[in-house]
Amino acid sequence: MQKLLLFFILFSAAPFSPSAQVIYRFSFPLQAGGGEVPCTAFFVDNGNGNAQVRVRFNAPGNSDSTLVDFTATEEPIDKMPGCASSDILYLRMQKVQVLSGTDNTISFPAYLCFRMNKESGYFEPAGYSNDIGNCQQPVTAFTSAESLAKKDISKETVSMYFRPSDSFYAGYFASTRDFVVIDPNTTLHLLVVANTFDDHIGSACAKDMRRAIKFFQELKDFLGIRFVFDTIAGKRYSVAQVDAAIAKLSNVGPNDIIVFYYTGHGFRQKDDNRRPPYIDLRPNYDENPNNLNSKSLADIFQSISGMKARFKLVWADCCNDMSRTYSVKAKAPSATKGFGLNGSLKNGADLFLNAKRLSILATGANPGQRSICNDDFGGFFSYNFLNSIEGQLSFLNSNANWDKIMEETGGKTRKLAMRVECATPANANAKCTQIPYFEKAAQ
């Protein structure tokens, strides 16, 4: 069945943090006894829905610099009057402790504010506020704000906010590349099947396709391995092309990586009780679905998992129900600029080149459920899945594994779906249910 297509008419708020680390440094004045004290803040997204913020300043009457630790958590505003069409996110500041110096007479802002950059499509630092006020209160702009890439952050900069014993400092500057040996002849084989010509979801599928190719290109650069990819889309979109491409994968090397990704329509066959859906490979969606122009994702997984590659991922973002679906009006979820694949090489090897051979099946929905997408954003499940992988690659993780990726992707996708309306004949205000389905097979 076709994915649920979302439009930008109704707002559906989403969790602020993707899994990947997002690091910003910004400055703004603090109120102190009738005057102002300039401060700088170091913002680190923890990948679990919260952010860590370290604020440094010189308090009045205190010769030593003060450092205060905060957490920042997104304030849910989707149900507040006046916030339905807002393009701003509010992160509530909560002081954890004063790490050095004193914060007497200092007044800290209640919220950090991020606003949508329409050109980039990301929410970026905008300023601060002491009240949400139904999203109508003015936001005081930061004096300065910048996104920090890994290559731009020095020990001198980080030392202003973290001690060498802090987990962020220790993890950030830890070197794992010298202790991980990856064969440069290893090849990552990516096969993307995308229904880009479909009138309903073609734009979303094209976005998914481009995002997946870009992600795995960056992953091969990060791991220092080879990369081969094929895309079956547009006029090539057919069962015959998919069968031929899968057959080619049987020739890969024993240390290689295989990733099969499908984005398009999906459905269930009444006589097949297996949980994965059928992927719909009809050039014309108005045709009746049948086994001649579709493939069982369970069969694809069985075929690919039996190949000799070290790691195999079969991943699909499509519906998994038997009924014809309809469009749902909602806003794409919020997203912040990712930190990029500049994390721990050991984590990358643990996930994709582990000594234990592994096959993963990841589908966007359980039986009877639909998979939600947006023309300009792509599939919610696909986005969450890639961001969870990126988060596990982070230097802040000491034990990267696929169980964490599955758990985090499932939780975020389910939470997003619950904020989207899926009207039914019995309930015009019913909310969507989308819970991804995973299988894992060690070999």
DRENDO-1510 file (C-alpha; in Angstrom, 1 decimal, always signed):
<recs>
REC; n; res; u; v; w
REC; 1; MET; +0.0; +0.0; +0.0 .
REC; 2; GLN; +1.2; +3.5; -0.5 .
REC; 3; LYS; +3.0; +5.4; +2.2 .
REC; 4; LEU; +1.2; +8.1; +4.1 .
REC; 5; LEU; +2.1; +11.3; +2.4 .
REC; 6; LEU; +2.4; +14.4; +4.6 .
REC; 7; PHE; +1.9; +18.0; +3.6 .
REC; 8; PHE; +3.0; +21.2; +5.4 .
REC; 9; ILE; -0.5; +22.3; +6.5 .
REC; 10; LEU; -0.8; +21.0; +10.0 .
REC; 11; PHE; +2.1; +21.1; +12.5 .
REC; 12; SER; +3.3; +17.8; +14.1 .
REC; 13; ALA; +6.1; +18.6; +16.6 .
REC; 14; ALA; +8.9; +16.1; +16.8 .
REC; 15; PRO; +11.7; +15.3; +19.2 .
REC; 16; PHE; +14.5; +17.9; +18.8 .
REC; 17; SER; +17.5; +15.7; +18.9 .
REC; 18; PRO; +18.5; +13.3; +16.2 .
REC; 19; SER; +20.9; +10.6; +17.4 .
REC; 20; ALA; +23.9; +12.2; +15.8 .
REC; 21; GLN; +25.9; +14.7; +17.8 .
REC; 22; VAL; +25.2; +18.3; +17.0 .
REC; 23; ILE; +27.6; +20.8; +18.5 .
REC; 24; TYR; +27.2; +24.6; +18.6 .
REC; 25; ARG; +28.9; +27.5; +20.4 .
REC; 26; PHE; +27.0; +30.7; +21.0 .
REC; 27; SER; +27.2; +33.8; +23.1 .
REC; 28; PHE; +24.6; +36.0; +24.8 .
REC; 29; PRO; +24.4; +38.4; +27.8 .
REC; 30; LEU; +23.3; +37.2; +31.3 .
REC; 31; GLN; +21.3; +39.4; +33.6 .
REC; 32; ALA; +23.2; +40.2; +36.8 .
REC; 33; GLY; +22.1; +42.7; +39.4 .
REC; 34; GLY; +20.6; +45.2; +37.0 .
REC; 35; GLY; +23.5; +44.8; +34.5 .
REC; 36; GLU; +24.7; +42.4; +31.9 .
REC; 37; VAL; +27.5; +39.8; +31.9 .
REC; 38; PRO; +28.6; +38.3; +28.6 .
REC; 39; CYS; +28.8; +34.6; +28.4 .
REC; 40; THR; +29.7; +31.8; +26.0 .
REC; 41; ALA; +27.9; +28.5; +25.8 .
REC; 42; PHE; +28.9; +25.1; +24.4 .
REC; 43; PHE; +25.9; +23.0; +23.3 .
REC; 44; VAL; +26.2; +19.2; +22.8 .
REC; 45; ASP; +23.3; +17.1; +21.6 .
REC; 46; ASN; +23.4; +13.8; +23.5 .
REC; 47; GLY; +21.3; +11.9; +21.0 .
REC; 48; ASN; +18.7; +10.9; +23.6 .
REC; 49; GLY; +16.3; +13.8; +23.4 .
REC; 50; ASN; +18.4; +16.0; +25.7 .
REC; 51; ALA; +21.3; +18.3; +25.2 .
REC; 52; GLN; +24.2; +19.3; +27.5 .
REC; 53; VAL; +25.0; +23.0; +27.8 .
REC; 54; ARG; +28.1; +24.4; +29.5 .
REC; 55; VAL; +28.0; +28.2; +30.2 .
REC; 56; ARG; +31.1; +30.2; +31.1 .
REC; 57; PHE; +31.2; +33.8; +32.3 .
REC; 58; ASN; +32.8; +36.1; +34.9 .
REC; 59; ALA; +30.3; +36.9; +37.6 .
REC; 60; PRO; +30.3; +40.4; +39.2 .
REC; 61; GLY; +32.7; +40.6; +42.1 .
REC; 62; ASN; +34.3; +37.3; +41.3 .
REC; 63; SER; +37.7; +37.3; +39.8 .
REC; 64; ASP; +37.5; +33.7; +38.8 .
REC; 65; SER; +35.6; +32.5; +35.7 .
REC; 66; THR; +32.4; +30.6; +36.5 .
REC; 67; LEU; +31.3; +27.4; +34.7 .
REC; 68; VAL; +27.8; +26.1; +35.0 .
REC; 69; ASP; +26.4; +22.8; +33.7 .
REC; 70; PHE; +22.8; +22.6; +32.3 .
REC; 71; THR; +20.6; +20.2; +30.6 .
REC; 72; ALA; +18.3; +21.4; +27.8 .
REC; 73; THR; +15.1; +19.5; +26.9 .
REC; 74; GLU; +12.6; +20.3; +24.2 .
REC; 75; GLU; +9.4; +21.7; +25.5 .
REC; 76; PRO; +6.4; +20.1; +23.7 .
REC; 77; ILE; +4.4; +22.9; +22.2 .
REC; 78; ASP; +2.3; +21.2; +19.5 .
REC; 79; LYS; -0.9; +21.4; +21.7 .
REC; 80; MET; -0.4; +25.0; +22.8 .
REC; 81; PRO; -2.7; +27.7; +21.3 .
REC; 82; GLY; -0.8; +29.8; +18.7 .
REC; 83; CYS; +2.0; +27.2; +18.3 .
REC; 84; ALA; +0.5; +25.0; +15.6 .
REC; 85; SER; +2.2; +26.8; +12.8 .
REC; 86; SER; +5.3; +27.9; +14.7 .
REC; 87; ASP; +8.7; +27.4; +13.1 .
REC; 88; ILE; +10.5; +27.6; +16.4 .
REC; 89; LEU; +11.7; +25.0; +19.0 .
REC; 90; TYR; +12.0; +25.8; +22.7 .
REC; 91; LEU; +14.5; +23.9; +24.9 .
REC; 92; ARG; +14.0; +24.3; +28.6 .
REC; 93; MET; +17.2; +25.0; +30.5 .
REC; 94; GLN; +17.7; +23.2; +33.8 .
REC; 95; LYS; +20.8; +23.9; +36.0 .
REC; 96; VAL; +22.6; +20.8; +37.1 .
REC; 97; GLN; +25.5; +22.3; +39.0 .
REC; 98; VAL; +28.0; +25.0; +39.3 .
REC; 99; LEU; +31.3; +23.5; +38.3 .
REC; 100; SER; +33.6; +26.4; +39.2 .
REC; 101; GLY; +33.2; +29.9; +40.5 .
REC; 102; THR; +29.9; +31.4; +41.7 .
REC; 103; ASP; +26.7; +32.3; +39.9 .
REC; 104; ASN; +25.3; +34.6; +42.6 .
REC; 105; THR; +23.0; +37.4; +41.3 .
REC; 106; ILE; +23.0; +35.8; +37.8 .
REC; 107; SER; +19.7; +35.2; +36.0 .
REC; 108; PHE; +19.8; +32.5; +33.4 .
REC; 109; PRO; +17.3; +32.3; +30.5 .
REC; 110; ALA; +14.5; +29.8; +30.8 .
REC; 111; TYR; +14.6; +28.6; +27.2 .
REC; 112; LEU; +17.1; +28.3; +24.3 .
REC; 113; CYS; +15.3; +28.8; +21.0 .
REC; 114; PHE; +16.0; +27.2; +17.6 .
REC; 115; ARG; +14.3; +28.4; +14.5 .
REC; 116; MET; +13.8; +26.7; +11.1 .
REC; 117; ASN; +16.3; +27.8; +8.4 .
REC; 118; LYS; +14.1; +27.4; +5.3 .
REC; 119; GLU; +17.1; +27.2; +3.0 .
REC; 120; SER; +18.9; +24.4; +4.8 .
REC; 121; GLY; +15.7; +22.7; +6.2 .
REC; 122; TYR; +17.4; +22.5; +9.7 .
REC; 123; PHE; +16.5; +24.1; +13.0 .
REC; 124; GLU; +19.4; +26.3; +14.0 .
REC; 125; PRO; +20.2; +28.4; +17.1 .
REC; 126; ALA; +18.2; +31.6; +17.2 .
REC; 127; GLY; +18.3; +33.1; +20.7 .
REC; 128; TYR; +16.8; +32.7; +24.1 .
REC; 129; SER; +13.6; +33.6; +26.0 .
REC; 130; ASN; +12.1; +33.5; +29.4 .
REC; 131; ASP; +8.6; +32.6; +28.3 .
REC; 132; ILE; +7.0; +30.6; +25.5 .
REC; 133; GLY; +3.8; +32.7; +25.6 .
REC; 134; ASN; +2.0; +30.6; +23.0 .
REC; 135; CYS; +4.9; +31.1; +20.7 .
REC; 136; GLN; +4.2; +34.8; +20.3 .
REC; 137; GLN; +6.9; +36.1; +22.8 .
REC; 138; PRO; +9.9; +37.8; +21.1 .
REC; 139; VAL; +13.1; +35.9; +21.1 .
REC; 140; THR; +16.3; +37.7; +22.0 .
REC; 141; ALA; +18.9; +36.8; +19.4 .
REC; 142; PHE; +22.2; +35.3; +20.4 .
REC; 143; THR; +25.2; +37.7; +20.1 .
REC; 144; SER; +26.8; +35.0; +18.0 .
REC; 145; ALA; +26.2; +31.4; +17.1 .
REC; 146; GLU; +28.2; +28.9; +15.1 .
REC; 147; SER; +28.1; +25.2; +14.2 .
REC; 148; LEU; +31.3; +23.3; +15.1 .
REC; 149; ALA; +32.6; +20.5; +13.0 .
REC; 150; LYS; +35.0; +18.0; +14.5 .
REC; 151; LYS; +38.0; +19.4; +12.6 .
REC; 152; ASP; +37.2; +22.9; +14.0 .
REC; 153; ILE; +37.3; +21.9; +17.7 .
REC; 154; SER; +40.7; +22.1; +19.5 .
REC; 155; LYS; +41.6; +20.9; +23.0 .
REC; 156; GLU; +42.0; +24.5; +23.9 .
REC; 157; THR; +38.4; +25.2; +23.0 .
REC; 158; VAL; +37.0; +22.2; +24.7 .
REC; 159; SER; +39.1; +22.8; +27.8 .
REC; 160; MET; +37.1; +26.0; +28.4 .
REC; 161; TYR; +34.1; +23.9; +29.1 .
REC; 162; PHE; +35.2; +20.3; +30.0 .
REC; 163; ARG; +37.9; +18.7; +32.1 .
REC; 164; PRO; +40.1; +16.0; +30.6 .
REC; 165; SER; +38.3; +13.5; +32.9 .
REC; 166; ASP; +34.8; +14.4; +31.6 .
REC; 167; SER; +33.3; +11.8; +29.2 .
REC; 168; PHE; +32.9; +14.3; +26.4 .
REC; 169; TYR; +36.5; +15.5; +26.5 .
REC; 170; ALA; +37.9; +11.9; +26.9 .
REC; 171; GLY; +35.8; +10.5; +24.2 .
REC; 172; TYR; +36.2; +13.4; +21.8 .
REC; 173; PHE; +40.0; +13.3; +21.8 .
REC; 174; ALA; +40.4; +9.5; +22.1 .
REC; 175; SER; +42.2; +8.0; +19.1 .
REC; 176; THR; +40.8; +4.7; +18.0 .
REC; 177; ARG; +42.1; +4.6; +14.4 .
REC; 178; ASP; +45.5; +3.3; +15.5 .
REC; 179; PHE; +43.9; +0.3; +17.3 .
REC; 180; VAL; +41.5; -0.7; +14.5 .
REC; 181; VAL; +42.8; -2.4; +11.3 .
REC; 182; ILE; +40.3; -2.4; +8.4 .
REC; 183; ASP; +41.2; -4.1; +5.1 .
REC; 184; PRO; +41.0; -1.3; +2.5 .
REC; 185; ASN; +40.0; -3.9; -0.1 .
REC; 186; THR; +36.7; -4.5; +1.7 .
REC; 187; THR; +33.8; -3.3; -0.4 .
REC; 188; LEU; +30.5; -1.8; +0.6 .
REC; 189; HIS; +27.8; -2.9; -1.9 .
REC; 190; LEU; +24.7; -0.7; -1.9 .
REC; 191; LEU; +21.6; -1.5; -3.9 .
REC; 192; VAL; +18.8; +1.1; -3.7 .
REC; 193; VAL; +15.3; +0.4; -5.1 .
REC; 194; ALA; +13.2; +3.6; -5.2 .
REC; 195; ASN; +9.7; +4.2; -6.6 .
REC; 196; THR; +10.6; +7.7; -7.8 .
REC; 197; PHE; +8.0; +7.9; -10.6 .
REC; 198; ASP; +5.0; +7.4; -8.4 .
REC; 199; ASP; +2.6; +10.3; -8.4 .
REC; 200; HIS; +1.9; +10.0; -4.6 .
REC; 201; ILE; +5.2; +9.3; -3.0 .
REC; 202; GLY; +7.8; +9.7; -5.8 .
REC; 203; SER; +9.3; +12.9; -4.4 .
REC; 204; ALA; +9.7; +11.4; -0.9 .
REC; 205; CYS; +11.3; +8.2; -2.4 .
REC; 206; ALA; +13.7; +10.4; -4.4 .
REC; 207; LYS; +14.7; +12.2; -1.1 .
REC; 208; ASP; +15.2; +8.8; +0.6 .
REC; 209; MET; +17.3; +7.5; -2.3 .
REC; 210; ARG; +19.6; +10.5; -2.3 .
REC; 211; ARG; +20.0; +10.5; +1.5 .
REC; 212; ALA; +20.9; +6.8; +1.6 .
REC; 213; ILE; +23.5; +7.1; -1.2 .
REC; 214; LYS; +25.1; +10.1; +0.5 .
REC; 215; PHE; +25.1; +8.4; +3.9 .
REC; 216; PHE; +26.8; +5.2; +2.7 .
REC; 217; GLN; +29.3; +7.2; +0.6 .
REC; 218; GLU; +30.3; +9.0; +3.7 .
REC; 219; LEU; +30.5; +5.7; +5.6 .
REC; 220; LYS; +32.9; +4.2; +3.1 .
REC; 221; ASP; +35.1; +7.3; +3.4 .
REC; 222; PHE; +35.0; +7.0; +7.2 .
REC; 223; LEU; +35.9; +3.3; +7.2 .
REC; 224; GLY; +38.4; +3.7; +4.4 .
REC; 225; ILE; +36.9; +1.0; +2.2 .
REC; 226; ARG; +35.7; +0.6; -1.4 .
REC; 227; PHE; +32.1; +1.4; -2.5 .
REC; 228; VAL; +29.9; +0.1; -5.3 .
REC; 229; PHE; +26.3; +1.1; -5.6 .
REC; 230; ASP; +23.4; +0.6; -8.0 .
REC; 231; THR; +20.0; +2.4; -8.1 .
REC; 232; ILE; +16.9; +0.9; -9.6 .
REC; 233; ALA; +14.5; +3.7; -10.1 .
REC; 234; GLY; +12.6; +5.5; -12.8 .
REC; 235; LYS; +12.3; +3.5; -16.0 .
REC; 236; ARG; +14.4; +0.7; -14.5 .
REC; 237; TYR; +11.9; +0.1; -11.7 .
REC; 238; SER; +10.8; -3.5; -12.2 .
REC; 239; VAL; +10.9; -7.0; -10.8 .
REC; 240; ALA; +13.3; -8.2; -13.5 .
REC; 241; GLN; +15.9; -5.4; -12.7 .
REC; 242; VAL; +15.7; -6.1; -8.9 .
REC; 243; ASP; +16.1; -9.9; -9.4 .
REC; 244; ALA; +19.2; -9.3; -11.6 .
REC; 245; ALA; +20.8; -6.8; -9.2 .
REC; 246; ILE; +20.3; -9.2; -6.2 .
REC; 247; ALA; +21.8; -12.0; -8.2 .
REC; 248; LYS; +25.0; -10.0; -8.8 .
REC; 249; LEU; +25.4; -9.6; -5.0 .
REC; 250; SER; +26.0; -13.3; -4.6 .
REC; 251; ASN; +29.5; -12.7; -6.0 .
REC; 252; VAL; +30.7; -10.4; -3.3 .
REC; 253; GLY; +33.7; -11.2; -1.1 .
REC; 254; PRO; +33.5; -12.8; +2.4 .
REC; 255; ASN; +34.6; -9.6; +4.2 .
REC; 256; ASP; +32.3; -7.3; +2.2 .
REC; 257; ILE; +29.2; -5.4; +3.3 .
REC; 258; ILE; +25.8; -5.6; +1.5 .
REC; 259; VAL; +23.1; -3.0; +2.0 .
REC; 260; PHE; +19.7; -3.5; +0.2 .
REC; 261; TYR; +17.4; -0.5; +0.6 .
REC; 262; TYR; +13.8; -0.1; -0.7 .
REC; 263; THR; +11.6; +3.0; -0.5 .
REC; 264; GLY; +8.2; +2.8; -2.1 .
REC; 265; HIS; +4.8; +1.2; -1.8 .
REC; 266; GLY; +4.3; -2.0; +0.3 .
REC; 267; PHE; +1.5; -4.3; +1.1 .
REC; 268; ARG; +0.5; -7.7; +2.6 .
REC; 269; GLN; -0.6; -10.9; +0.9 .
REC; 270; LYS; -3.6; -12.5; +2.6 .
REC; 271; ASP; -2.1; -16.0; +2.4 .
REC; 272; ASP; +1.4; -15.0; +3.8 .
REC; 273; ASN; +1.6; -14.7; +7.6 .
REC; 274; ARG; +5.2; -13.7; +7.7 .
REC; 275; ARG; +5.7; -10.2; +9.3 .
REC; 276; PRO; +7.7; -8.4; +6.6 .
REC; 277; PRO; +5.7; -6.8; +3.7 .
REC; 278; TYR; +5.8; -7.3; +0.0 .
REC; 279; ILE; +7.5; -4.5; -1.9 .
REC; 280; ASP; +5.4; -3.2; -4.8 .
REC; 281; LEU; +7.3; -3.1; -8.1 .
REC; 282; ARG; +4.5; -2.2; -10.4 .
REC; 283; PRO; +5.3; +0.6; -12.9 .
REC; 284; ASN; +1.6; +1.6; -12.7 .
REC; 285; TYR; +0.2; +1.7; -9.1 .
REC; 286; ASP; -3.4; +1.4; -10.5 .
REC; 287; GLU; -2.8; -2.2; -11.4 .
REC; 288; ASN; -3.9; -4.8; -8.9 .
REC; 289; PRO; -1.0; -6.1; -6.8 .
REC; 290; ASN; +0.0; -9.7; -7.3 .
REC; 291; ASN; +3.1; -11.9; -6.9 .
REC; 292; LEU; +4.2; -11.3; -10.5 .
REC; 293; ASN; +5.1; -7.6; -10.0 .
REC; 294; SER; +6.1; -7.7; -6.3 .
REC; 295; LYS; +8.6; -9.4; -4.1 .
REC; 296; SER; +8.4; -10.7; -0.5 .
REC; 297; LEU; +10.9; -8.8; +1.7 .
REC; 298; ALA; +11.2; -11.9; +3.8 .
REC; 299; ASP; +12.3; -13.8; +0.7 .
REC; 300; ILE; +14.8; -11.0; -0.2 .
REC; 301; PHE; +16.2; -11.2; +3.3 .
REC; 302; GLN; +16.5; -14.9; +3.2 .
REC; 303; SER; +18.4; -14.7; -0.1 .
REC; 304; ILE; +20.8; -11.9; +0.9 .
REC; 305; SER; +21.4; -13.3; +4.4 .
REC; 306; GLY; +22.6; -16.5; +2.9 .
REC; 307; MET; +25.3; -14.7; +0.9 .
REC; 308; LYS; +28.9; -14.9; +2.0 .
REC; 309; ALA; +29.4; -11.2; +2.9 .
REC; 310; ARG; +30.4; -10.4; +6.5 .
REC; 311; PHE; +27.5; -8.0; +7.1 .
REC; 312; LYS; +24.1; -7.8; +5.4 .
REC; 313; LEU; +21.4; -5.2; +5.9 .
REC; 314; VAL; +18.0; -5.5; +4.2 .
REC; 315; TRP; +16.1; -2.3; +4.9 .
REC; 316; ALA; +12.7; -1.1; +3.6 .
REC; 317; ASP; +10.6; +1.9; +4.2 .
REC; 318; CYS; +7.0; +1.1; +3.0 .
REC; 319; CYS; +3.5; +0.3; +4.3 .
REC; 320; ASN; +2.7; -3.2; +5.6 .
REC; 321; ASP; -1.1; -3.3; +5.4 .
REC; 322; MET; -3.8; -4.6; +3.0 .
REC; 323; SER; -6.0; -1.5; +2.5 .
REC; 324; ARG; -5.6; +1.4; +0.1 .
REC; 325; THR; -4.3; +4.4; +2.0 .
REC; 326; TYR; -4.8; +8.1; +1.7 .
REC; 327; SER; -2.8; +11.3; +2.2 .
REC; 328; VAL; -2.3; +12.7; +5.7 .
REC; 329; LYS; -1.7; +16.4; +6.3 .
REC; 330; ALA; +1.1; +17.2; +8.7 .
REC; 331; LYS; +4.4; +19.0; +8.9 .
REC; 332; ALA; +7.7; +17.2; +8.4 .
REC; 333; PRO; +9.6; +16.5; +11.7 .
REC; 334; SER; +12.2; +18.9; +13.0 .
REC; 335; ALA; +15.8; +18.1; +12.2 .
REC; 336; THR; +19.1; +19.7; +13.2 .
REC; 337; LYS; +22.3; +19.7; +11.3 .
REC; 338; GLY; +24.2; +16.4; +11.9 .
REC; 339; PHE; +27.7; +16.2; +13.1 .
REC; 340; GLY; +28.8; +13.9; +10.3 .
REC; 341; LEU; +30.5; +10.5; +10.3 .
REC; 342; ASN; +33.6; +11.7; +12.3 .
REC; 343; GLY; +33.2; +9.4; +15.3 .
REC; 344; SER; +34.9; +6.3; +16.6 .
REC; 345; LEU; +36.4; +4.0; +14.0 .
REC; 346; LYS; +36.1; +1.2; +16.5 .
REC; 347; ASN; +32.3; +1.7; +16.6 .
REC; 348; GLY; +32.2; +1.6; +12.8 .
REC; 349; ALA; +34.0; -1.7; +12.7 .
REC; 350; ASP; +31.9; -3.1; +15.5 .
REC; 351; LEU; +28.7; -2.3; +13.6 .
REC; 352; PHE; +29.7; -3.2; +10.0 .
REC; 353; LEU; +32.8; -5.3; +10.1 .
REC; 354; ASN; +32.4; -7.3; +13.3 .
REC; 355; ALA; +34.1; -10.7; +13.6 .
REC; 356; LYS; +30.7; -12.2; +14.1 .
REC; 357; ARG; +28.9; -12.3; +10.8 .
REC; 358; LEU; +25.5; -10.7; +11.0 .
REC; 359; SER; +22.3; -10.1; +8.9 .
REC; 360; ILE; +19.8; -7.4; +9.8 .
REC; 361; LEU; +16.2; -6.9; +8.5 .
REC; 362; ALA; +14.7; -3.5; +9.2 .
REC; 363; THR; +11.2; -2.6; +8.0 .
REC; 364; GLY; +9.3; +0.6; +8.6 .
REC; 365; ALA; +6.1; -0.9; +9.9 .
REC; 366; ASN; +4.6; -4.0; +11.5 .
REC; 367; PRO; +1.7; -5.9; +9.9 .
REC; 368; GLY; -1.4; -3.7; +9.5 .
REC; 369; GLN; +0.5; -0.4; +9.7 .
REC; 370; ARG; +1.5; +2.3; +7.3 .
REC; 371; SER; +4.8; +4.0; +6.8 .
REC; 372; ILE; +4.8; +7.8; +7.0 .
REC; 373; CYS; +6.7; +10.1; +4.7 .
REC; 374; ASN; +6.8; +13.7; +3.4 .
REC; 375; ASP; +7.6; +15.1; +0.0 .
REC; 376; ASP; +10.5; +17.3; +1.1 .
REC; 377; PHE; +11.7; +15.2; +4.0 .
REC; 378; GLY; +11.4; +11.6; +2.9 .
REC; 379; GLY; +10.4; +8.7; +5.1 .
REC; 380; PHE; +10.3; +9.2; +8.9 .
REC; 381; PHE; +11.6; +5.7; +9.5 .
REC; 382; SER; +14.5; +6.0; +7.0 .
REC; 383; TYR; +15.6; +9.3; +8.6 .
REC; 384; ASN; +15.4; +7.9; +12.1 .
REC; 385; PHE; +17.3; +4.7; +11.2 .
REC; 386; LEU; +20.2; +6.5; +9.6 .
REC; 387; ASN; +20.5; +9.0; +12.4 .
REC; 388; SER; +20.5; +6.2; +15.0 .
REC; 389; ILE; +23.3; +4.6; +13.1 .
REC; 390; GLU; +25.2; +7.8; +13.0 .
REC; 391; GLY; +24.6; +8.3; +16.7 .
REC; 392; GLN; +26.1; +4.8; +17.5 .
REC; 393; LEU; +29.2; +5.7; +15.5 .
REC; 394; SER; +29.8; +8.6; +17.8 .
REC; 395; PHE; +32.9; +8.8; +19.9 .
REC; 396; LEU; +30.6; +9.2; +23.0 .
REC; 397; ASN; +29.5; +5.6; +22.6 .
REC; 398; SER; +31.7; +2.9; +24.1 .
REC; 399; ASN; +29.6; -0.1; +23.0 .
REC; 400; ALA; +28.0; +0.5; +19.6 .
REC; 401; ASN; +25.5; -2.3; +18.6 .
REC; 402; TRP; +22.5; -2.9; +16.5 .
REC; 403; ASP; +20.2; -3.6; +19.4 .
REC; 404; LYS; +20.5; +0.1; +20.4 .
REC; 405; ILE; +19.9; +1.2; +16.9 .
REC; 406; MET; +16.7; -0.8; +16.6 .
REC; 407; GLU; +15.4; +0.3; +20.0 .
REC; 408; GLU; +16.1; +4.0; +19.4 .
REC; 409; THR; +14.7; +4.0; +15.8 .
REC; 410; GLY; +11.6; +2.2; +16.9 .
REC; 411; GLY; +11.0; +4.6; +19.8 .
REC; 412; LYS; +11.4; +7.7; +17.7 .
REC; 413; THR; +9.4; +6.5; +14.8 .
REC; 414; ARG; +6.5; +5.4; +17.0 .
REC; 415; LYS; +6.6; +8.8; +18.8 .
REC; 416; LEU; +6.5; +10.7; +15.5 .
REC; 417; ALA; +3.6; +8.7; +14.2 .
REC; 418; MET; +1.5; +9.2; +17.3 .
REC; 419; ARG; +1.5; +13.0; +16.5 .
REC; 420; VAL; +0.2; +12.5; +13.0 .
REC; 421; GLU; -3.6; +12.1; +12.3 .
REC; 422; CYS; -4.7; +9.0; +10.5 .
REC; 423; ALA; -8.4; +9.5; +10.1 .
REC; 424; THR; -10.6; +6.4; +10.0 .
REC; 425; PRO; -14.3; +6.0; +9.2 .
REC; 426; ALA; -14.9; +5.4; +12.9 .
REC; 427; ASN; -12.6; +8.2; +14.2 .
REC; 428; ALA; -11.7; +11.3; +12.2 .
REC; 429; ASN; -9.1; +12.3; +14.8 .
REC; 430; ALA; -7.3; +8.9; +15.1 .
REC; 431; LYS; -3.6; +9.0; +15.5 .
REC; 432; CYS; -1.2; +6.9; +13.4 .
REC; 433; THR; +0.5; +3.8; +14.6 .
REC; 434; GLN; +3.9; +3.0; +13.1 .
REC; 435; ILE; +6.2; +0.6; +14.9 .
REC; 436; PRO; +9.2; -0.6; +12.9 .
REC; 437; TYR; +9.9; -4.4; +12.6 .
REC; 438; PHE; +13.4; -5.8; +13.0 .
REC; 439; GLU; +15.1; -9.2; +12.7 .
REC; 440; LYS; +18.7; -10.1; +13.5 .
REC; 441; ALA; +20.4; -13.3; +12.4 .
REC; 442; ALA; +24.0; -14.1; +13.6 .
REC; 443; GLN; +25.9; -16.5; +11.4 .
</recs>
